[in-house]
């Protein structure tokens, strides 16, 4: 059996010398190297920004969505959206574990797992697409995938339905990072607060900011804003166009007596929301861009252009304990669990 690099560079076909995520094409042969895991895939949970773009490109036609997705995998050996650069994650059953990895992992053949690394770097084969669920960005398939030695995963919990766990684990980095960043007394703005990652971030922000803090939910529509309001996840709620930077600034200034936010968390899945996030944040504050639609160039040069001294964090989808933290939210909040069950399970 062939020996593999822990980071999967042995799978890179074009261009040589890069890691699998930025690679244009990787080897998706489903014969494992000595340090890989072979997975029979059940469901793909496509990144929200990616699925939104694909659905728009397909004109909402499900058969066209299937065609686009299969085309991406056939061309690249992985599901990486060339427009957003993002992928998603999957759930499936462990079929085979390489001998060099067997002694280093607690995984067993037959375990049902969710991969916590992006589909944009995961070798994948799609034999057939059974069902597309556009309202929750999930796609049921017949196929296989490879998890590298460095790849992180979570064994699916027995106390939560699979699709429910998948929907939360897909965005696990956002609420876990929120839990790390927010301190008692902070004023926190969550843009996109009515969406999947936004709702989880609101819960953690409210929990960590405490009674002396203030959490502001900005929804993309009245419907999504009401969703958060009914759960009581914030102190203030309003719907707004997140591409309207000045409008966002004025509203946050009004709600904070001109002080603005200590922390702004961007969970929006559309482009051009960088400046609304930056203007809503006070000098010396922090902006966390979880959205995969974020442009580093627009954020960096935009902040410079308006003279804003803010720390900006790119939304790393991984932080230690992120799976456990995110799943615990559903255990702690019956109302959130009920909503997520209704929406995703």
Sine and cosine of phi, psi and omega as CSV:
sin_phi,cos_phi,sin_psi,cos_psi,sin_omega,cos_omega
0.00,0.00,0.69,-0.73,-0.06,-1.00
-0.95,0.32,0.58,-0.82,0.01,-1.00
-1.00,0.06,0.65,-0.76,-0.04,-1.00
-0.88,-0.47,0.39,-0.92,0.10,-1.00
-0.97,0.24,0.64,-0.76,0.01,-1.00
-0.82,0.57,-0.49,0.87,-0.07,-1.00
-0.99,-0.13,0.08,1.00,0.11,-0.99
0.99,0.15,0.26,0.97,-0.04,-1.00
-0.91,0.41,-0.36,0.93,0.03,-1.00
-0.92,0.40,-0.25,0.97,0.01,-1.00
-1.00,-0.04,-0.18,0.98,-0.08,-1.00
-0.97,0.26,0.80,-0.60,0.03,-1.00
-0.97,-0.23,-0.67,0.74,-0.03,-1.00
-0.56,-0.83,0.75,-0.67,-0.29,0.96
-0.99,0.14,0.46,-0.89,0.00,-1.00
-0.91,0.40,0.53,-0.85,0.08,-1.00
1.00,-0.10,-0.09,1.00,0.03,-1.00
-0.96,-0.29,0.21,-0.98,0.07,-1.00
-0.98,0.18,0.26,-0.97,-0.09,-1.00
-0.87,0.48,-0.54,0.84,-0.05,-1.00
-0.91,0.41,-0.78,0.62,0.02,-1.00
-0.97,0.23,-0.17,0.99,-0.03,-1.00
-0.87,0.49,0.54,-0.84,0.04,-1.00
-0.99,0.15,-0.48,0.88,-0.02,-1.00
-0.50,-0.87,0.71,-0.71,0.06,-1.00
-0.80,-0.60,0.34,-0.94,0.00,-1.00
-0.98,0.21,0.90,-0.44,0.01,-1.00
-0.95,-0.31,0.49,0.87,0.14,-0.99
-0.90,0.43,0.77,-0.64,-0.10,-0.99
-1.00,-0.01,0.57,0.82,0.17,-0.99
-0.97,-0.25,0.91,-0.42,-0.19,-0.98
-0.97,0.24,0.47,-0.88,0.21,-0.98
-0.99,0.15,0.08,-1.00,-0.13,-0.99
-0.93,0.37,-0.28,0.96,-0.05,-1.00
-0.86,-0.52,0.49,0.87,-0.02,-1.00
-0.89,-0.46,0.30,-0.95,0.08,-1.00
-0.89,-0.46,0.75,-0.66,0.06,-1.00
-0.99,-0.13,0.75,-0.66,-0.08,-1.00
-0.84,-0.55,0.75,-0.66,0.22,-0.97
-0.99,0.13,0.91,-0.42,-0.16,-0.99
-1.00,0.07,0.67,-0.75,0.03,-1.00
-0.95,-0.30,-0.74,0.67,-0.09,-1.00
-0.61,-0.79,0.67,-0.74,0.16,-0.99
-0.97,-0.23,0.74,-0.67,0.12,-0.99
-0.95,-0.31,0.98,-0.18,-0.11,-0.99
-0.97,0.23,0.67,-0.74,0.07,-1.00
-0.77,0.63,0.67,-0.74,-0.11,-0.99
-0.85,0.53,-0.71,0.71,0.01,-1.00
-0.89,0.45,-0.64,0.77,0.00,-1.00
-0.91,0.41,-0.75,0.66,-0.05,-1.00
-0.91,0.42,-0.63,0.78,0.04,-1.00
-0.85,0.52,-0.67,0.74,0.01,-1.00
-0.92,0.38,-0.70,0.71,-0.01,-1.00
-0.90,0.44,-0.69,0.72,0.00,-1.00
-0.88,0.47,-0.64,0.77,0.03,-1.00
-0.92,0.40,-0.69,0.73,0.02,-1.00
-0.88,0.48,-0.59,0.81,-0.03,-1.00
-0.99,0.10,-0.02,1.00,-0.03,-1.00
0.90,0.44,0.42,0.91,0.01,-1.00
0.98,0.18,0.00,1.00,-0.01,-1.00
-0.98,0.19,0.86,-0.50,-0.09,-1.00
-0.89,0.45,-0.66,0.75,0.00,-1.00
-0.90,0.43,-0.56,0.83,0.03,-1.00
-0.95,0.32,-0.59,0.80,0.08,-1.00
-0.86,0.51,-0.72,0.69,0.03,-1.00
-0.86,0.51,-0.70,0.72,-0.02,-1.00
-0.88,0.47,-0.69,0.73,0.00,-1.00
-0.90,0.44,-0.72,0.70,-0.03,-1.00
-0.89,0.45,-0.72,0.69,0.01,-1.00
-0.90,0.44,-0.59,0.81,0.02,-1.00
-0.90,0.43,-0.65,0.76,0.03,-1.00
-0.87,0.49,-0.69,0.72,-0.04,-1.00
-0.94,0.34,-0.65,0.76,0.02,-1.00
-0.89,0.45,-0.59,0.81,-0.03,-1.00
-0.98,0.20,-0.63,0.77,-0.17,-0.99
-0.95,-0.32,-0.28,0.96,-0.08,-1.00
0.99,0.17,0.13,0.99,-0.04,-1.00
-0.34,-0.94,0.25,-0.97,0.03,-1.00
-0.98,-0.18,1.00,0.04,0.04,-1.00
-0.86,-0.51,0.88,-0.47,0.01,-1.00
-0.95,0.30,0.87,-0.49,-0.05,-1.00
-0.93,0.37,-0.32,0.95,0.00,-1.00
-0.99,0.11,-0.76,0.65,-0.05,-1.00
-1.00,-0.05,-0.34,0.94,-0.03,-1.00
0.97,0.23,0.09,1.00,-0.10,-1.00
-0.94,-0.34,0.14,-0.99,-0.07,-1.00
-0.76,-0.65,-0.98,0.19,-0.10,-0.99
0.63,-0.78,-0.49,-0.87,0.07,-1.00
-0.43,-0.90,-0.02,-1.00,-0.12,-0.99
-0.61,-0.79,0.29,-0.96,0.26,-0.97
-0.85,-0.53,0.54,-0.84,-0.01,-1.00
-0.14,-0.99,-0.09,-1.00,-0.06,-1.00
-0.92,-0.40,0.73,-0.69,0.01,-1.00
-0.92,0.40,0.84,-0.54,-0.02,-1.00
-0.98,-0.21,-0.59,0.81,-0.07,-1.00
-0.45,-0.90,0.59,-0.81,0.02,-1.00
-0.82,-0.58,0.80,-0.60,0.00,-1.00
-0.88,0.48,0.56,-0.83,-0.07,-1.00
-0.88,0.47,-0.52,0.85,0.00,-1.00
-0.95,0.30,-0.31,0.95,-0.02,-1.00
-0.99,-0.15,-0.37,0.93,-0.14,-0.99
-0.82,0.57,-0.62,0.78,-0.03,-1.00
-0.99,0.11,-0.09,1.00,-0.06,-1.00
-0.96,-0.28,-0.07,1.00,-0.09,-1.00
-0.76,-0.65,0.43,-0.90,0.08,-1.00
-1.00,-0.05,0.08,1.00,0.03,-1.00
-0.92,0.39,0.53,-0.85,0.07,-1.00
-0.76,-0.65,0.49,-0.87,0.11,-0.99
-0.85,0.52,0.74,-0.67,-0.04,-1.00
0.98,-0.18,-0.23,0.97,0.04,-1.00
-0.91,0.41,0.66,-0.75,0.11,-0.99
-1.00,-0.06,0.87,-0.50,-0.11,-0.99
-0.78,-0.63,0.34,-0.94,0.22,-0.98
-0.92,-0.39,0.80,-0.60,0.08,-1.00
-0.98,0.22,0.66,-0.75,-0.03,-1.00
-0.94,-0.35,0.38,0.92,0.15,-0.99
-0.90,-0.43,0.40,-0.91,-0.14,-0.99
-0.93,0.36,0.58,-0.82,0.15,-0.99
-0.90,0.44,-0.29,0.96,0.00,-1.00
-0.95,0.33,-0.10,1.00,0.07,-1.00
-0.78,-0.63,0.02,1.00,-0.12,-0.99
-1.00,-0.10,0.88,-0.48,0.10,-0.99
-0.84,0.55,0.79,-0.62,-0.15,-0.99
-0.61,-0.80,0.62,-0.79,0.16,-0.99
-0.81,-0.58,0.78,-0.62,0.08,-1.00
-0.95,-0.33,0.94,-0.35,0.06,-1.00
-0.99,0.16,-0.63,0.78,-0.03,-1.00
-0.38,-0.92,0.60,-0.80,0.11,-0.99
-0.96,-0.26,0.90,-0.45,-0.05,-1.00
-0.99,0.15,-0.75,0.67,-0.11,-0.99
-0.51,-0.86,0.64,-0.77,0.10,-0.99
-0.91,-0.41,0.79,-0.62,0.02,-1.00
-0.90,-0.44,1.00,0.08,-0.11,-0.99
-0.86,0.51,-0.49,0.87,-0.06,-1.00
-0.94,0.34,-0.32,0.95,0.01,-1.00
-0.79,-0.61,0.18,0.98,0.09,-1.00
0.89,0.45,0.44,0.90,-0.02,-1.00
-0.93,-0.37,0.56,-0.83,-0.04,-1.00
-0.70,-0.71,0.84,-0.54,0.06,-1.00
-1.00,0.02,0.75,-0.66,-0.07,-1.00
-0.68,-0.73,0.25,-0.97,0.32,-0.95
-0.96,-0.28,0.86,-0.51,-0.04,-1.00
-0.03,-1.00,-0.07,-1.00,0.01,-1.00
-0.66,-0.75,0.37,-0.93,-0.01,-1.00
-0.56,-0.83,0.28,-0.96,0.00,-1.00
-0.89,-0.46,0.73,-0.69,0.14,-0.99
-0.95,-0.32,0.81,-0.59,0.00,-1.00
-0.97,0.25,0.22,-0.98,0.01,-1.00
-0.85,0.53,-0.60,0.80,-0.02,-1.00
-0.99,0.13,-0.11,0.99,-0.07,-1.00
-0.94,0.33,0.72,-0.69,0.02,-1.00
-1.00,-0.07,0.39,-0.92,-0.09,-1.00
-0.39,-0.92,0.18,-0.98,0.12,-0.99
-0.69,-0.72,0.77,-0.64,0.15,-0.99
-0.94,0.33,0.77,-0.64,-0.10,-1.00
-0.90,0.44,0.73,-0.69,-0.03,-1.00
-0.94,0.35,0.50,-0.86,-0.03,-1.00
-0.99,0.17,-0.31,0.95,-0.08,-1.00
-1.00,-0.06,0.06,1.00,0.01,-1.00
-0.76,-0.65,0.64,-0.77,0.07,-1.00
-0.86,0.52,0.52,-0.85,-0.10,-0.99
-0.85,0.53,-0.77,0.64,-0.03,-1.00
-0.91,0.42,-0.52,0.85,0.06,-1.00
-0.92,0.39,-0.74,0.67,0.03,-1.00
-0.88,0.47,-0.66,0.75,-0.01,-1.00
-0.88,0.47,-0.69,0.73,-0.04,-1.00
-0.89,0.45,-0.55,0.84,0.00,-1.00
-0.98,0.17,-0.71,0.71,-0.03,-1.00
-0.89,0.45,-0.46,0.89,0.02,-1.00
-0.87,0.49,-0.50,0.87,-0.04,-1.00
-0.86,-0.50,0.41,0.91,-0.14,-0.99
-0.85,0.52,-0.50,0.86,-0.03,-1.00
-0.89,0.45,-0.53,0.85,-0.10,-1.00
-0.93,0.38,-0.84,0.54,0.01,-1.00
-0.91,0.41,-0.53,0.85,0.01,-1.00
-0.93,0.37,-0.66,0.75,0.07,-1.00
-0.92,0.40,-0.61,0.79,0.05,-1.00
-0.86,0.51,-0.68,0.73,0.02,-1.00
-0.87,0.49,-0.56,0.83,0.01,-1.00
-0.97,0.23,-0.58,0.82,-0.17,-0.99
-1.00,0.06,-0.60,0.80,-0.13,-0.99
-0.99,0.15,0.73,-0.69,0.00,-1.00
-0.90,-0.44,0.36,-0.93,0.06,-1.00
-0.81,0.59,0.72,-0.69,0.02,-1.00
1.00,-0.02,-0.14,0.99,-0.02,-1.00
-0.94,0.35,0.55,-0.84,0.23,-0.97
-0.99,-0.11,0.86,-0.52,-0.12,-0.99
-0.85,-0.53,0.75,-0.66,0.10,-0.99
-0.93,-0.36,0.80,-0.59,0.08,-1.00
-0.93,-0.36,0.94,-0.35,0.02,-1.00
-1.00,-0.01,0.81,-0.58,-0.17,-0.99
1.00,0.04,0.50,0.87,-0.11,-0.99
-0.93,0.36,-0.24,0.97,-0.01,-1.00
-1.00,-0.02,-0.07,1.00,-0.01,-1.00
-1.00,0.00,-0.04,-1.00,-0.10,-0.99
-0.86,0.51,-0.84,0.55,0.00,-1.00
-0.93,0.36,-0.57,0.82,-0.02,-1.00
-0.89,0.46,-0.66,0.75,0.00,-1.00
-0.89,0.45,-0.67,0.74,0.02,-1.00
-0.91,0.41,-0.63,0.78,0.03,-1.00
-0.91,0.41,-0.65,0.76,0.04,-1.00
-0.86,0.52,-0.70,0.71,-0.02,-1.00
-0.86,0.50,-0.75,0.67,-0.02,-1.00
-0.93,0.38,-0.62,0.78,0.00,-1.00
-0.90,0.45,-0.70,0.71,0.01,-1.00
-0.90,0.44,-0.65,0.76,-0.01,-1.00
-0.90,0.43,-0.67,0.74,-0.09,-1.00
-0.99,0.10,-0.56,0.83,-0.02,-1.00
-0.95,0.30,-0.51,0.86,0.08,-1.00
0.95,0.31,-0.18,-0.98,-0.09,-1.00
-0.94,0.34,-0.35,0.94,0.01,-1.00
-1.00,0.00,-0.11,0.99,0.01,-1.00
-0.99,-0.10,-0.03,-1.00,0.02,-1.00
-0.60,-0.80,0.78,-0.62,0.00,-1.00
-0.89,-0.45,0.79,-0.61,-0.04,-1.00
-0.90,-0.44,0.83,-0.55,0.03,-1.00
-0.99,-0.15,0.83,-0.56,0.10,-1.00
-0.93,-0.37,0.93,-0.36,0.01,-1.00
-1.00,-0.06,0.35,-0.94,0.03,-1.00
-0.99,0.11,-0.23,0.97,0.01,-1.00
-0.45,-0.89,0.23,-0.97,0.04,-1.00
-0.90,0.43,-0.59,0.81,-0.01,-1.00
-0.89,0.46,-0.75,0.66,-0.03,-1.00
-0.94,0.34,-0.55,0.83,0.05,-1.00
-0.91,0.42,-0.68,0.74,0.03,-1.00
-0.89,0.45,-0.55,0.83,0.02,-1.00
-0.85,0.53,-0.72,0.70,0.02,-1.00
-0.95,0.32,-0.62,0.78,-0.03,-1.00
-0.88,0.47,-0.66,0.75,-0.02,-1.00
-0.90,0.43,-0.42,0.91,0.01,-1.00
-1.00,-0.01,-0.13,0.99,0.02,-1.00
0.91,0.42,0.63,0.77,-0.11,-0.99
-1.00,0.03,-0.11,0.99,-0.06,-1.00
-0.61,-0.79,0.03,-1.00,0.05,-1.00
-0.99,-0.16,-0.50,0.86,0.01,-1.00
-0.70,-0.71,0.54,-0.84,-0.02,-1.00
-0.67,-0.75,0.65,-0.76,0.20,-0.98
-0.34,-0.94,0.44,-0.90,0.05,-1.00
-0.99,-0.14,0.62,-0.79,-0.04,-1.00
-0.38,-0.93,0.36,-0.93,0.14,-0.99
-0.99,0.13,0.93,-0.37,-0.10,-1.00
-0.96,0.29,-0.08,1.00,0.11,-0.99
-1.00,0.01,-0.11,0.99,0.03,-1.00
-1.00,-0.04,1.00,0.03,-0.13,-0.99
-0.90,0.44,-0.71,0.71,-0.04,-1.00
-0.93,0.36,-0.64,0.76,0.06,-1.00
-0.87,0.50,-0.66,0.75,0.03,-1.00
-0.90,0.43,-0.72,0.70,0.01,-1.00
-0.84,0.55,-0.74,0.68,-0.04,-1.00
-0.88,0.47,-0.66,0.75,-0.04,-1.00
-0.94,0.34,-0.67,0.74,0.01,-1.00
-0.93,0.38,-0.62,0.79,0.06,-1.00
-0.88,0.48,-0.65,0.76,0.02,-1.00
-0.89,0.45,-0.68,0.73,-0.07,-1.00
-0.98,0.22,-0.27,0.96,-0.05,-1.00
-0.90,-0.44,0.21,0.98,-0.03,-1.00
0.88,0.47,0.54,0.84,0.03,-1.00
0.99,0.11,-0.05,1.00,-0.05,-1.00
-0.98,0.19,-0.42,0.91,-0.06,-1.00
0.92,0.38,-0.16,-0.99,-0.16,-0.99
-0.99,-0.14,0.56,-0.83,0.16,-0.99
-0.96,0.29,-0.63,0.78,-0.03,-1.00
-0.68,-0.73,0.74,-0.67,0.11,-0.99
-0.88,-0.47,0.78,-0.62,0.00,-1.00
-0.90,-0.43,0.86,-0.50,-0.06,-1.00
-0.98,-0.21,0.92,-0.39,0.01,-1.00
-0.90,-0.43,0.35,0.94,-0.10,-1.00
-0.99,0.16,0.59,-0.81,-0.07,-1.00
-0.97,-0.25,0.38,0.92,0.05,-1.00
-0.83,-0.55,0.38,-0.93,0.00,-1.00
-0.96,0.29,0.18,-0.98,0.17,-0.99
0.93,0.38,0.58,0.82,0.07,-1.00
-0.93,-0.36,0.14,0.99,-0.06,-1.00
-0.89,0.46,-0.73,0.69,-0.12,-0.99
-0.95,0.30,-0.50,0.87,0.08,-1.00
-0.89,0.45,-0.61,0.79,0.02,-1.00
-0.93,0.38,-0.68,0.73,-0.06,-1.00
-0.93,0.36,-0.69,0.72,-0.02,-1.00
-0.93,0.36,-0.43,0.90,0.01,-1.00
-0.97,0.24,-0.20,0.98,-0.09,-1.00
-0.98,-0.17,0.65,-0.76,0.03,-1.00
-0.96,0.26,0.36,-0.93,0.12,-0.99
-0.86,0.51,0.72,-0.69,-0.06,-1.00
1.00,0.06,-0.06,1.00,0.02,-1.00
-1.00,0.09,-0.18,-0.98,-0.11,-0.99
-0.70,-0.71,0.70,-0.71,0.09,-1.00
-0.90,-0.44,0.82,-0.57,0.01,-1.00
-0.95,-0.33,0.94,-0.35,0.01,-1.00
-1.00,-0.05,0.99,-0.11,0.08,-1.00
-0.99,0.13,-0.41,0.91,-0.08,-1.00
-0.90,0.43,0.73,-0.68,0.06,-1.00
-0.98,0.21,-0.05,1.00,0.07,-1.00
-1.00,0.01,0.05,1.00,-0.04,-1.00
-0.95,0.31,0.67,-0.74,0.11,-0.99
-0.97,-0.24,0.87,-0.49,0.04,-1.00
-0.85,0.52,-0.66,0.75,-0.03,-1.00
-0.89,0.46,-0.74,0.68,-0.02,-1.00
-0.90,0.43,-0.61,0.79,-0.01,-1.00
-0.94,0.35,-0.75,0.66,-0.07,-1.00
-0.92,0.39,-0.78,0.63,-0.04,-1.00
-0.96,0.29,-0.51,0.86,0.03,-1.00
-0.92,0.40,-0.69,0.72,0.03,-1.00
-0.89,0.46,-0.66,0.75,0.04,-1.00
-0.88,0.47,-0.66,0.75,-0.08,-1.00
-0.91,0.41,-0.47,0.88,0.01,-1.00
-0.96,-0.26,0.15,0.99,0.07,-1.00
0.92,0.39,0.63,0.77,-0.01,-1.00
-0.98,-0.18,0.86,-0.51,0.05,-1.00
-1.00,-0.09,0.99,0.12,0.00,-1.00
-0.81,-0.58,0.52,-0.85,0.12,-0.99
-1.00,0.10,0.75,-0.67,-0.02,-1.00
-0.87,-0.50,0.76,-0.65,-0.02,-1.00
-0.91,-0.41,0.77,-0.64,0.10,-0.99
-0.98,0.19,0.69,-0.73,-0.11,-0.99
-0.94,0.35,0.99,0.14,0.14,-0.99
-0.89,0.45,0.85,-0.53,-0.03,-1.00
-0.95,0.32,-0.03,1.00,-0.02,-1.00
-0.80,-0.59,0.73,-0.68,0.25,-0.97
-0.57,-0.82,0.49,-0.87,-0.11,-0.99
-0.82,0.58,0.77,-0.64,0.04,-1.00
0.98,0.18,0.20,0.98,-0.12,-0.99
-0.90,0.44,-0.59,0.81,0.01,-1.00
-0.91,0.41,-0.73,0.68,-0.03,-1.00
-0.90,0.44,-0.68,0.74,-0.01,-1.00
-0.88,0.47,-0.72,0.70,-0.09,-1.00
-0.94,0.35,-0.67,0.74,0.03,-1.00
-0.91,0.41,-0.53,0.85,0.00,-1.00
-0.91,0.42,-0.49,0.87,0.04,-1.00
-0.84,0.54,-0.69,0.73,-0.01,-1.00
-0.93,0.37,-0.49,0.87,0.04,-1.00
-0.97,0.26,-0.56,0.83,-0.04,-1.00
-0.98,0.19,-0.51,0.86,-0.11,-0.99
-0.90,-0.44,0.99,-0.13,0.04,-1.00
-0.85,0.53,-0.58,0.82,-0.03,-1.00
-0.92,0.40,-0.70,0.72,0.04,-1.00
-0.91,0.41,-0.66,0.75,0.01,-1.00
-0.88,0.48,-0.66,0.75,0.02,-1.00
-0.89,0.46,-0.69,0.72,0.01,-1.00
-0.90,0.43,-0.73,0.68,-0.01,-1.00
-0.91,0.42,-0.58,0.82,0.05,-1.00
-0.90,0.44,-0.68,0.73,0.02,-1.00
-0.90,0.44,-0.64,0.77,-0.10,-1.00
-0.99,0.11,-0.60,0.80,-0.19,-0.98
-0.87,-0.49,-0.35,0.94,-0.09,-1.00
-0.95,-0.31,0.00,0.00,0.00,0.00
